[in-house]
Amino acid sequence: MSNPYKRTGEKGEYIDSYYSRTLNVEKEFPELTDDITTSVCVIGGGMAGVATAQGLVDKGINPVLIEANRIAWGASGRNGSFCSSGYSLGTAKIAKKVGKDHARELCMLTNDALSLIKTRIGDRRELRGETDGLLEVSWFDERAAMEKSIEFMNDVMAVDYKFWSKEEIRDLYHSKRYYDGYMKPCAIQVHSLNYTCHSAQQAENGGARVYEKSPVTSVIKHGNGWKVITEKGTVIADQIVMCCSAYIGNLDFKLSAATLPVATYVLLTEPLGERLKSAVEGPYGVSDNRFSSNYYRTLPDSRLFWGGRVSMFNPTGDKLKNIMMNDLLHVYPQLRGIKADVAWGGYMGYPVHKMPQIGELEPGFWYAQGFGGSGMTATVAGGEVVSDAIANGDERYKLFEPYGLQYAAKPFGPIVAQTAYWMFQAQDAFKSWRLNR
Ligand SMILES: Cc1cc2nc3c(=O)[nH]c(=O)nc-3n(C[C@H](O)[C@H](O)[C@H](O)COP(=O)(O)OP(=O)(O)OC[C@H]3O[C@@H](n4cnc5c(N)ncnc54)[C@H](O)[C@@H]3O)c2cc1C
């Protein structure tokens, strides 16, 4: 297994996780060992890069897709699995900055992307969790604010979120931590590693050329286009799309400096059998509304798949299992004594403004990165607008212009992220003390 926290450089196999243990795609794509030409070269084979390649294929362009490690080796093959509409920044803050109509257009991109993910999954049910729906629960006793927020989201996002009372929630999720919440009925759980690998396969079937274990070492101007140089080959392309996000390393200074790599984690428990019901009886995924939130779901074999945390210390092994288990027991103390099976981490790309960075750096040099912690659906939205811009001159990517490549103080990034996390944790604790008495 390769170093789970390396951000660039050596070629890696998948890290040990629930996803790699249940990978059902045998195909490996070849290394690039030739000098080839193409109209579009996509760099980075996570959900963003693969969605861009698929989008291009759908629109009649056969791109080359280059991945340094394996397809979905980064955040896309390690995440919490929840796909829903919206962005990491949150709709209220988006609307405050760009206005309601612009915010609605941005959110509609993710509504369409969610539908597209479902279409691409088709009848391959194994790529998708058993039950649709993500329950967002409040850690705080503030029903009126919750109801107002649901009304706002339903209006601006054009969604149909439904209020759930504290009693309804605690009936299915036996935690005293939870107050009122809402259901996102359209949200789904996706086996993101298998999904992205299947998507890469679909792109290849449609005419894309896909390469793994081929780290791009530099990109240079070449006539009116670009020369993409890998360890053992080159790609001459009219246009390129950079989708390396948190794992970009030093490949491009401007893109790298604009996105913080923020490490976050997932724990998988042992099968809990009947004991699970003492805590969780609901079939839906759950996420809470603290800054330092947890999100989780159950697997058909009665395991809890538990995500959360941000840490600059990159814990692994038993240490990480203990940290995550403590969080779980804080919500469900009745599960004390259960064992962890495996825990892992990965980097999300976070711009300072918490919105995806999508655009054209200079003619023919595109980027789609920084999708953050609610990034899966947004990556597909990004893939669609960039591929549509390249294939058809569509200008929807300009909706992201207010959220540019702001400098993210990267050298201090992990310290900034960790300090912010601790600060937000303290705020959560204070708010909970103030409201929940
Ligand atoms: C633990 C965890 C839990 C999460 N939970 C959720 C969740 O429940 N719901 C949600 O919506 N989002 C979640 N996210 C966020 C989501 O996974 C990401 O926003 C999304 O997957 C980002 O996709 P991406 O393609 O932009 O980046 P990545 O998946 O990180 O892909 C970038 C790729 O670029 C490749 N690359 C880098 N440098 C080079 C190079 N020089 N040459 C070639 N290739 C290169 C990397 O190897 C990598 O495969 C989570 C993330 C993590 C880490």
The ligand as an SDF file (V2000), in Angstrom:
LIG
                    3D

 53 58  0  0  0  0  0  0  0  0999 V2000
  -12.5280   11.3140    3.7550 C   0  0  0  0  0  0  0  0  0  0  0  0
  -13.3400   12.1350    2.8000 C   0  0  0  0  0  0  0  0  0  0  0  0
  -14.7360   12.1570    2.9280 C   0  0  0  0  0  0  0  0  0  0  0  0
  -15.5090   12.8950    2.0170 C   0  0  0  0  0  0  0  0  0  0  0  0
  -16.8750   12.7630    2.0350 N   0  0  0  0  0  0  0  0  0  0  0  0
  -17.6230   13.3370    1.0570 C   0  0  0  0  0  0  0  0  0  0  0  0
  -19.0270   13.0890    0.9690 C   0  0  0  0  0  0  0  0  0  0  0  0
  -19.6120   12.2860    1.7070 O   0  0  0  0  0  0  0  0  0  0  0  0
  -19.7310   13.7290   -0.0100 N   0  0  0  0  0  0  0  0  0  0  0  0
  -19.1300   14.5870   -0.8900 C   0  0  0  0  0  0  0  0  0  0  0  0
  -19.8140   15.1510   -1.7460 O   0  0  0  0  0  0  0  0  0  0  0  0
  -17.7830   14.8090   -0.8600 N   0  0  0  0  0  0  0  0  0  0  0  0
  -17.0260   14.1970    0.0770 C   0  0  0  0  0  0  0  0  0  0  0  0
  -15.6620   14.3890    0.1040 N   0  0  0  0  0  0  0  0  0  0  0  0
  -15.0730   15.2860   -0.9060 C   0  0  0  0  0  0  0  0  0  0  0  0
  -15.0240   14.6610   -2.2990 C   0  0  0  0  0  0  0  0  0  0  0  0
  -14.5460   13.3470   -2.2190 O   0  0  0  0  0  0  0  0  0  0  0  0
  -14.1130   15.5200   -3.1890 C   0  0  0  0  0  0  0  0  0  0  0  0
  -14.5640   16.8520   -3.2060 O   0  0  0  0  0  0  0  0  0  0  0  0
  -14.0660   15.0140   -4.6380 C   0  0  0  0  0  0  0  0  0  0  0  0
  -13.8980   13.6300   -4.6950 O   0  0  0  0  0  0  0  0  0  0  0  0
  -12.9290   15.7260   -5.3490 C   0  0  0  0  0  0  0  0  0  0  0  0
  -12.6990   15.1250   -6.6000 O   0  0  0  0  0  0  0  0  0  0  0  0
  -11.4880   15.6140   -7.4970 P   0  0  0  0  0  0  0  0  0  0  0  0
  -11.5300   14.8180   -8.7420 O   0  0  0  0  0  0  0  0  0  0  0  0
  -11.5330   17.0990   -7.5970 O   0  0  0  0  0  0  0  0  0  0  0  0
  -10.1730   15.2910   -6.6350 O   0  0  0  0  0  0  0  0  0  0  0  0
   -9.4500   13.8980   -6.3450 P   0  0  0  0  0  0  0  0  0  0  0  0
  -10.4210   12.7870   -6.2350 O   0  0  0  0  0  0  0  0  0  0  0  0
   -8.5390   14.1140   -5.1990 O   0  0  0  0  0  0  0  0  0  0  0  0
   -8.6400   13.6180   -7.6760 O   0  0  0  0  0  0  0  0  0  0  0  0
   -7.4490   14.2930   -8.0310 C   0  0  0  0  0  0  0  0  0  0  0  0
   -6.6160   13.2990   -8.8200 C   0  0  0  0  0  0  0  0  0  0  0  0
   -5.5500   13.9910   -9.4730 O   0  0  0  0  0  0  0  0  0  0  0  0
   -4.4580   13.0930   -9.5310 C   0  0  0  0  0  0  0  0  0  0  0  0
   -3.2290   13.8560   -9.7670 N   0  0  0  0  0  0  0  0  0  0  0  0
   -2.6190   14.7290   -8.9220 C   0  0  0  0  0  0  0  0  0  0  0  0
   -1.4780   15.1780   -9.4640 N   0  0  0  0  0  0  0  0  0  0  0  0
   -1.3560   14.5910  -10.6840 C   0  0  0  0  0  0  0  0  0  0  0  0
   -0.3810   14.6500  -11.7100 C   0  0  0  0  0  0  0  0  0  0  0  0
    0.7200   15.4060  -11.5830 N   0  0  0  0  0  0  0  0  0  0  0  0
   -0.5570   13.8960  -12.8250 N   0  0  0  0  0  0  0  0  0  0  0  0
   -1.6780   13.1490  -12.9840 C   0  0  0  0  0  0  0  0  0  0  0  0
   -2.6320   13.0410  -12.0170 N   0  0  0  0  0  0  0  0  0  0  0  0
   -2.4830   13.7570  -10.8850 C   0  0  0  0  0  0  0  0  0  0  0  0
   -4.4770   12.4340   -8.1610 C   0  0  0  0  0  0  0  0  0  0  0  0
   -3.7390   11.2240   -8.1460 O   0  0  0  0  0  0  0  0  0  0  0  0
   -5.9720   12.2290   -7.9400 C   0  0  0  0  0  0  0  0  0  0  0  0
   -6.4200   10.9530   -8.3470 O   0  0  0  0  0  0  0  0  0  0  0  0
  -14.8630   13.6830    1.0040 C   0  0  0  0  0  0  0  0  0  0  0  0
  -13.4720   13.6920    0.8960 C   0  0  0  0  0  0  0  0  0  0  0  0
  -12.7020   12.9160    1.7800 C   0  0  0  0  0  0  0  0  0  0  0  0
  -11.2040   12.9200    1.6330 C   0  0  0  0  0  0  0  0  0  0  0  0
  1  2  1  0
  2  3  1  0
  2 52  2  0
  3  4  2  0
  4  5  1  0
  4 50  1  0
  5  6  2  0
  6  7  1  0
  6 13  1  0
  7  8  2  0
  7  9  1  0
  9 10  1  0
 10 11  2  0
 10 12  1  0
 12 13  2  0
 13 14  1  0
 14 15  1  0
 14 50  1  0
 15 16  1  0
 16 17  1  0
 16 18  1  0
 18 19  1  0
 18 20  1  0
 20 21  1  0
 20 22  1  0
 22 23  1  0
 23 24  1  0
 24 25  2  0
 24 26  1  0
 24 27  1  0
 27 28  1  0
 28 29  2  0
 28 30  1  0
 28 31  1  0
 31 32  1  0
 32 33  1  0
 33 34  1  0
 33 48  1  0
 34 35  1  0
 35 36  1  0
 35 46  1  0
 36 37  1  0
 36 45  1  0
 37 38  2  0
 38 39  1  0
 39 40  1  0
 39 45  2  0
 40 41  1  0
 40 42  2  0
 42 43  1  0
 43 44  2  0
 44 45  1  0
 46 47  1  0
 46 48  1  0
 48 49  1  0
 50 51  2  0
 51 52  1  0
 52 53  1  0
M  END
$$$$
